[in-house]
């Protein structure tokens, strides 16, 4: 018989912040949890981007946090109230965080809670779920439910050494990488810089400038354009760095930063650790030097050298990802309607 963990409803930002130590400990125990489920990522997201009613569920067994479902209710323009995961839109993987062995008990408790406050939302929508997510489990009796494909996340499995990189990445791509490195080196002195506490702000500023400049060539705002999004990242970056989850790298050409890569990494405790290539920016005036290829090539080689198992290119099927040996991993969107909400 399943035990029934105690459940607490978190509805205030201060209470969410107070969960941080327990949340970090639980997140480290959950082998499938990505940096996008960490408090370092999601608490700044809620403080600066989230709009609506915080409705997060914390499950405890004998006083120990064993499950966390970071959710909130957002009212759409049409008036429908959506129950979303924290982090939606700017986050590539969304999910519950559950201690191994507690999945059935926590999800049973979660669905009981959904039924208890079904009058507080009209539709539950959980995108960007991976295969095996507990949020893909069966719905409460009487609810309507559907699961549909969502945006895929291409990823490249990494070899154990640089000598066998050609078994994963096409030899043409590796030849092209050597060519663009030579061309860039002939242009000036190249230097890589990993952000630390002191350089974090200036490198992020450079990323904003370079990312915006690239999108201006398309006469479009970039995904980092909104002040709230920038504020969330500025708040998250020091926490991600402290937790060992950040890889923010600048490429200098002579004295100027000409490209920046913003990536997240799994902690050492994770099996089959990943590097998540979140976003980049580079000087469009230097497009002939292929700065995008320089960024990915450096990140991939560094990941192999440090023993990472996978480079995750995250959402989207841009052609360049497949040049690096990426294969699509499916994503799913779960949609639930309480009985009173009618048909989807």
C-alpha positions as semicolon CSV with decimal commas, in nm:
position;residue;x (nm);y (nm);z (nm)
1;X;0,000;0,000;0,000
2;X;0,132;0,344;-0,094
3;X;0,222;0,580;0,185
4;X;0,067;0,927;0,170
5;X;0,332;1,198;0,191
6;X;0,229;1,517;0,364
7;X;0,162;1,799;0,119
8;X;0,213;2,173;0,156
9;X;0,083;2,432;-0,087
10;X;0,330;2,711;-0,167
11;X;0,161;3,031;-0,285
12;X;0,411;3,307;-0,200
13;X;0,752;3,390;-0,350
14;X;0,907;3,410;-0,002
15;X;0,786;3,058;0,079
16;X;0,926;2,933;-0,252
17;X;1,261;3,091;-0,163
18;X;1,249;2,929;0,182
19;X;1,232;2,589;0,010
20;X;1,569;2,643;-0,159
21;X;1,792;2,423;0,066
22;X;1,546;2,130;0,060
23;X;1,482;2,185;-0,309
24;X;1,854;2,172;-0,390
25;X;1,895;1,849;-0,192
26;X;1,597;1,685;-0,363
27;X;1,709;1,804;-0,705
28;X;2,049;1,643;-0,655
29;X;1,880;1,312;-0,565
30;X;1,658;1,305;-0,875
31;X;1,875;1,150;-1,150
32;X;1,669;1,281;-1,442
33;X;1,636;1,639;-1,317
34;X;1,812;1,894;-1,538
35;X;1,952;2,232;-1,431
36;X;1,624;2,378;-1,556
37;X;1,446;2,220;-1,257
38;X;1,693;2,360;-1,005
39;X;1,597;2,645;-0,768
40;X;1,887;2,845;-0,913
41;X;1,695;2,859;-1,241
42;X;1,328;2,856;-1,141
43;X;1,318;3,094;-0,843
44;X;1,457;3,387;-1,048
45;X;1,219;3,291;-1,327
46;X;0,919;3,323;-1,096
47;X;1,038;3,647;-0,939
48;X;1,099;3,824;-1,270
49;X;0,893;3,651;-1,541
50;X;0,612;3,457;-1,376
51;X;0,270;3,620;-1,371
52;X;-0,033;3,479;-1,194
53;X;-0,102;3,268;-0,888
54;X;0,179;3,053;-0,751
55;X;0,043;2,704;-0,689
56;X;0,342;2,484;-0,609
57;X;0,310;2,153;-0,423
58;X;0,574;2,024;-0,181
59;X;0,547;1,663;-0,061
60;X;0,729;1,543;0,251
61;X;0,779;1,198;0,400
62;X;0,876;1,207;0,768
63;X;0,962;1,573;0,731
64;X;1,191;1,523;0,430
65;X;1,105;1,676;0,094
66;X;1,044;1,390;-0,152
67;X;0,850;1,563;-0,428
68;X;0,811;1,911;-0,570
69;X;0,579;2,024;-0,847
70;X;0,659;2,390;-0,924
71;X;0,335;2,518;-1,082
72;X;0,135;2,837;-1,117
73;X;-0,197;2,952;-1,263
74;X;-0,191;3,206;-1,545
75;X;-0,501;3,373;-1,689
76;X;-0,485;3,396;-2,068
77;X;-0,631;3,681;-2,272
78;X;-0,940;3,471;-2,344
79;X;-0,998;3,437;-1,970
80;X;-0,907;3,070;-1,943
81;X;-0,689;2,985;-1,645
82;X;-0,391;2,763;-1,729
83;X;-0,200;2,555;-1,477
84;X;0,156;2,579;-1,607
85;X;0,497;2,464;-1,479
86;X;0,731;2,737;-1,356
87;X;0,981;2,822;-1,627
88;X;0,750;2,786;-1,925
89;X;0,858;2,959;-2,251
90;X;1,221;3,030;-2,155
91;X;1,295;2,677;-2,030
92;X;1,367;2,376;-2,249
93;X;1,284;2,095;-2,007
94;X;0,998;2,110;-1,756
95;X;0,900;1,846;-1,503
96;X;0,822;1,740;-1,150
97;X;1,113;1,665;-0,915
98;X;1,070;1,341;-0,722
99;X;1,301;1,131;-0,506
100;X;1,365;0,790;-0,667
101;X;1,124;0,529;-0,531
102;X;0,863;0,791;-0,436
103;X;0,721;0,851;-0,783
104;X;0,395;0,657;-0,740
105;X;0,314;0,801;-0,397
106;X;0,394;1,160;-0,497
107;X;0,200;1,145;-0,823
108;X;-0,100;0,986;-0,650
109;X;-0,091;1,271;-0,400
110;X;-0,051;1,524;-0,676
111;X;-0,355;1,403;-0,866
112;X;-0,559;1,408;-0,544
113;X;-0,457;1,771;-0,500
114;X;-0,548;1,851;-0,860
115;X;-0,899;1,726;-0,790
116;X;-0,914;1,927;-0,467
117;X;-0,845;2,262;-0,634
118;X;-0,978;2,192;-0,982
119;X;-1,198;2,502;-0,950
120;X;-0,884;2,721;-0,954
121;X;-0,792;2,650;-1,317
122;X;-0,959;2,549;-1,643
123;X;-0,681;2,359;-1,814
124;X;-0,352;2,203;-1,705
125;X;-0,086;2,229;-1,974
126;X;0,261;2,083;-1,929
127;X;0,491;2,117;-2,233
128;X;0,852;2,010;-2,290
129;X;0,825;1,676;-2,109
130;X;1,071;1,399;-2,185
131;X;0,998;1,030;-2,227
132;X;0,936;0,879;-1,884
133;X;0,821;1,201;-1,719
134;X;0,594;1,137;-1,419
135;X;0,366;1,412;-1,554
136;X;0,275;1,177;-1,837
137;X;0,109;0,940;-1,590
138;X;-0,262;0,854;-1,600
139;X;-0,510;1,131;-1,522
140;X;-0,764;1,133;-1,237
141;X;-1,092;0,957;-1,314
142;X;-1,336;1,174;-1,506
143;X;-1,077;1,415;-1,643
144;X;-1,013;1,453;-2,015
145;X;-0,653;1,410;-2,114
146;X;-0,435;1,407;-2,420
147;X;-0,065;1,382;-2,486
148;X;0,075;1,522;-2,807
149;X;0,420;1,563;-2,959
150;X;0,610;1,876;-2,864
151;X;0,931;2,035;-2,989
152;X;1,218;1,789;-3,014
153;X;1,560;1,848;-2,859
154;X;1,846;1,721;-3,078
155;X;2,142;1,582;-2,884
156;X;2,478;1,427;-2,965
157;X;2,619;1,131;-2,767
158;X;2,985;1,199;-2,703
159;X;3,274;0,957;-2,746
160;X;3,517;0,878;-2,467
161;X;3,807;1,063;-2,631
162;X;3,883;1,330;-2,888
163;X;4,058;1,067;-3,100
164;X;3,723;0,901;-3,171
165;X;3,525;1,221;-3,224
166;X;3,506;1,137;-3,593
167;X;3,287;0,839;-3,504
168;X;3,015;1,081;-3,392
169;X;3,071;1,404;-3,582
170;X;3,111;1,392;-3,960
171;X;3,466;1,422;-4,084
172;X;3,356;1,708;-4,309
173;X;3,238;1,906;-4,004
174;X;3,569;1,842;-3,829
175;X;3,760;1,955;-4,139
176;X;3,545;2,268;-4,156
177;X;3,617;2,334;-3,788
178;X;3,992;2,318;-3,850
179;X;3,954;2,554;-4,144
180;X;3,755;2,819;-3,955
181;X;3,994;2,800;-3,659
182;X;4,287;2,863;-3,890
183;X;4,106;3,150;-4,059
184;X;4,015;3,309;-3,725
185;X;4,370;3,270;-3,592
186;X;4,504;3,447;-3,901
187;X;4,272;3,739;-3,824
188;X;4,406;3,802;-3,474
189;X;4,477;3,657;-3,131
190;X;4,204;3,423;-3,006
191;X;4,140;3,365;-2,637
192;X;3,866;3,179;-2,447
193;X;3,742;3,306;-2,112
194;X;3,521;3,115;-1,867
195;X;3,306;3,348;-1,659
196;X;3,379;3,370;-1,288
197;X;3,209;3,582;-1,022
198;X;3,397;3,893;-1,131
199;X;3,352;3,858;-1,508
200;X;2,997;3,720;-1,502
201;X;2,826;4,058;-1,551
202;X;3,051;4,190;-1,830
203;X;3,032;3,863;-2,025
204;X;2,653;3,854;-1,994
205;X;2,641;4,216;-2,110
206;X;2,847;4,114;-2,413
207;X;2,607;3,827;-2,481
208;X;2,310;4,065;-2,476
209;X;2,485;4,305;-2,713
210;X;2,597;4,035;-2,956
211;X;2,269;3,846;-2,950
212;X;2,073;4,165;-3,015
213;X;2,305;4,266;-3,299
214;X;2,259;3,931;-3,469
215;X;1,880;3,951;-3,449
216;X;1,878;4,311;-3,567
217;X;2,014;4,188;-3,900
218;X;1,682;3,999;-3,932
219;X;1,485;4,301;-3,807
220;X;1,354;4,096;-3,516
221;X;1,398;4,118;-3,137
222;X;1,599;3,836;-2,985
223;X;1,471;3,602;-2,717
224;X;1,673;3,796;-2,459
225;X;1,519;4,128;-2,555
226;X;1,255;4,162;-2,281
227;X;1,375;4,342;-1,964
228;X;1,204;4,080;-1,742
229;X;1,391;3,799;-1,918
230;X;1,721;3,982;-1,879
231;X;1,650;4,041;-1,510
232;X;1,571;3,674;-1,453
233;X;1,900;3,568;-1,611
234;X;2,099;3,828;-1,418
235;X;1,952;3,690;-1,096
236;X;2,002;3,326;-1,198
237;X;2,358;3,345;-1,327
238;X;2,535;3,391;-0,989
239;X;2,327;3,109;-0,837
240;X;2,398;2,878;-1,129
241;X;2,769;2,959;-1,103
242;X;2,768;2,893;-0,728
243;X;2,596;2,559;-0,783
244;X;2,846;2,455;-1,052
245;X;2,576;2,445;-1,322
246;X;2,690;2,733;-1,544
247;X;2,923;2,746;-1,841
248;X;2,933;3,102;-1,975
249;X;3,221;3,138;-2,218
250;X;3,350;3,435;-2,413
251;X;3,563;3,420;-2,725
252;X;3,801;3,715;-2,749
253;X;3,952;3,829;-3,077
254;X;4,242;4,052;-2,986
255;X;4,089;4,276;-2,715
256;X;3,721;4,232;-2,805
257;X;3,460;3,976;-2,708
258;X;3,322;3,860;-3,043
259;X;3,115;3,557;-2,935
260;X;2,958;3,420;-2,617
261;X;2,811;3,080;-2,536
262;X;2,563;3,041;-2,250
263;X;2,533;2,677;-2,147
264;X;2,424;2,480;-1,843
265;X;2,585;2,160;-1,719
266;X;2,480;1,868;-1,505
267;X;2,648;1,837;-1,164
268;X;2,914;1,567;-1,110
269;X;2,664;1,346;-0,924
270;X;2,458;1,288;-1,241
271;X;2,502;0,974;-1,450
272;X;2,555;1,040;-1,822
273;X;2,616;1,411;-1,765
274;X;2,502;1,661;-2,025
275;X;2,607;2,002;-2,148
276;X;2,299;2,204;-2,247
277;X;2,373;2,465;-2,514
278;X;2,118;2,729;-2,415
279;X;2,192;3,038;-2,624
280;X;2,475;3,220;-2,797
281;X;2,559;3,550;-2,954
282;X;2,828;3,666;-3,193
283;X;2,929;3,970;-3,391
284;X;2,743;3,952;-3,724
285;X;3,019;4,159;-3,883
286;X;3,250;3,861;-3,830
287;X;3,017;3,604;-3,986
288;X;3,289;3,505;-4,234
289;X;3,486;3,363;-3,940
290;X;3,199;3,122;-3,853
291;X;3,188;3,216;-3,483
292;X;2,894;2,979;-3,427
293;X;3,104;2,685;-3,538
294;X;3,391;2,802;-3,317
295;X;3,157;2,814;-3,015
296;X;3,007;2,469;-3,066
297;X;3,337;2,308;-3,160
298;X;3,504;2,438;-2,845
299;X;3,211;2,333;-2,624
300;X;3,199;1,985;-2,774
301;X;3,571;1,918;-2,741
302;X;3,575;2,050;-2,386
303;X;3,279;1,827;-2,296
304;X;3,457;1,520;-2,432
305;X;3,777;1,605;-2,244
306;X;3,584;1,650;-1,917
307;X;3,395;1,322;-1,953
308;X;3,046;1,447;-2,035
309;X;2,824;1,196;-2,212
310;X;2,595;1,417;-2,420
311;X;2,580;1,758;-2,584
312;X;2,217;1,868;-2,574
313;X;2,123;2,132;-2,833
314;X;1,782;2,185;-2,671
315;X;1,467;2,288;-2,857
316;X;1,455;2,332;-3,230
317;X;1,566;2,152;-3,543
318;X;1,808;2,407;-3,685
319;X;2,024;2,239;-3,952
320;X;2,357;2,318;-3,786
321;X;2,278;2,084;-3,497
322;X;2,282;1,782;-3,723
323;X;2,624;1,875;-3,861
324;X;2,748;1,785;-3,512
325;X;2,595;1,437;-3,509
326;X;2,277;1,528;-3,322
327;X;1,972;1,301;-3,326
328;X;1,622;1,406;-3,225
329;X;1,491;1,321;-2,879
330;X;1,110;1,345;-2,858
331;X;0,926;1,591;-2,640
332;X;0,566;1,577;-2,523
333;X;0,289;1,813;-2,418
334;X;0,033;1,691;-2,162
335;X;-0,306;1,862;-2,150
336;X;-0,566;1,788;-1,881
337;X;-0,915;1,930;-1,830
338;X;-1,103;1,898;-1,500
339;X;-1,451;1,750;-1,540
340;X;-1,618;2,090;-1,505
341;X;-1,402;2,245;-1,776
342;X;-1,570;2,051;-2,059
343;X;-1,406;1,909;-2,366
344;X;-1,063;2,031;-2,492
